[in-house]
Amino acid sequence: MRFASLGLLLWAMLSPAWAAPSAVVLSCAVAYMPQRSTWVREVRIDWDKKAIRRLRIDGLEPYGFSLVPNGVMTAVDNERIQIDLSTRQWQSDFRGHATGQGRCETVPG
């Protein structure tokens, strides 16, 4: 489903970055283990007052995404990604071979 939950809509209405319907861009510093490397990932969420319409990660649009409580879940290549929009946390895994965790911040724009 691409329709936002009540909690997500409330968060969106209260957050200054979501004041005008259009897009929000997040910069997520993700630490990947076991490699012990940090990558900065860009997440762009296009939405209107009723629903998230488009999601892009590092410029790539996933085949699909799902809304979960407080965020979104998707996959890009072999990386399964979950972003909690209320706490602005990134969690991902590469099918058990590596994991990623990080914090996201809204990019001013």
C-alpha positions in Angstrom: 0.0 0.0 0.0 1.2 3.5 -0.7 -1.2 5.4 1.5 0.3 6.9 4.6 -0.8 5.7 8.1 -2.3 8.1 10.5 0.9 8.3 12.6 3.0 9.1 9.5 0.6 11.8 8.4 0.6 13.3 11.9 4.4 13.3 11.9 4.4 14.8 8.4 2.1 17.6 9.4 4.1 18.5 12.5 7.5 18.4 10.9 8.7 21.6 9.2 10.3 19.7 6.4 7.0 18.3 5.4 5.0 21.6 5.7 4.5 21.9 1.9 3.5 18.9 0.0 6.3 17.9 -2.4 9.4 16.1 -1.3 11.8 15.6 1.6 15.4 14.5 1.2 17.2 12.6 3.9 20.9 12.1 4.2 21.6 8.9 6.1 25.1 8.1 7.4 25.0 4.2 7.4 27.7 2.1 9.1 28.0 -1.3 7.4 29.3 -4.3 9.4 31.4 -6.4 9.2 33.3 -4.2 6.8 33.3 -1.3 9.3 32.7 1.2 6.5 30.3 4.2 6.5 28.4 5.3 3.5 26.2 8.4 3.1 22.9 7.4 1.5 20.4 9.8 0.0 16.7 9.1 0.4 14.1 11.2 -1.5 10.4 10.8 -0.6 7.8 12.5 -2.9 4.4 12.8 -1.3 1.2 14.8 -1.3 -1.2 15.4 1.5 -2.6 11.8 1.3 0.2 9.5 0.3 3.8 8.8 -0.4 4.0 8.8 -4.2 7.6 8.0 -5.0 10.7 6.8 -3.2 14.3 7.0 -4.4 17.5 5.8 -2.7 20.7 7.2 -4.1 18.8 8.2 -7.2 17.4 4.7 -7.8 13.7 4.0 -7.6 13.0 0.7 -6.1 10.5 -1.6 -7.8 8.2 -1.1 -4.9 7.9 -0.1 -1.2 5.7 -0.8 1.7 4.6 1.4 4.6 5.3 0.0 8.0 4.5 1.6 11.3 6.4 4.9 11.4 8.3 4.4 8.1 9.0 2.6 4.8 10.5 -0.8 3.8 12.0 -1.5 0.4 14.9 -3.2 -1.3 17.6 -1.9 -3.7 19.7 -4.6 -5.4 20.4 -7.2 -2.6 20.0 -4.7 0.2 16.7 -4.9 2.2 16.1 -1.4 3.8 13.8 -0.2 6.5 13.7 3.5 7.4 11.9 4.6 10.5 10.8 8.2 9.7 9.8 9.0 13.3 13.2 8.3 14.8 15.0 8.9 11.5 16.9 5.5 11.7 18.1 3.4 8.8 18.4 -0.4 9.1 19.4 -2.7 6.3 20.9 -6.1 5.5 22.4 -7.9 2.6 20.6 -11.2 3.0 22.6 -12.1 6.1 26.1 -11.2 4.8 26.3 -7.7 6.1 24.1 -5.2 8.0 23.8 -1.5 8.0 22.6 0.9 10.7 22.5 4.7 10.7 20.9 8.0 11.5 19.2 10.2 8.9 18.9 13.9 8.8 16.7 16.2 6.7 18.7 18.0 4.0 17.7 21.7 3.9 16.3 22.6 0.6 
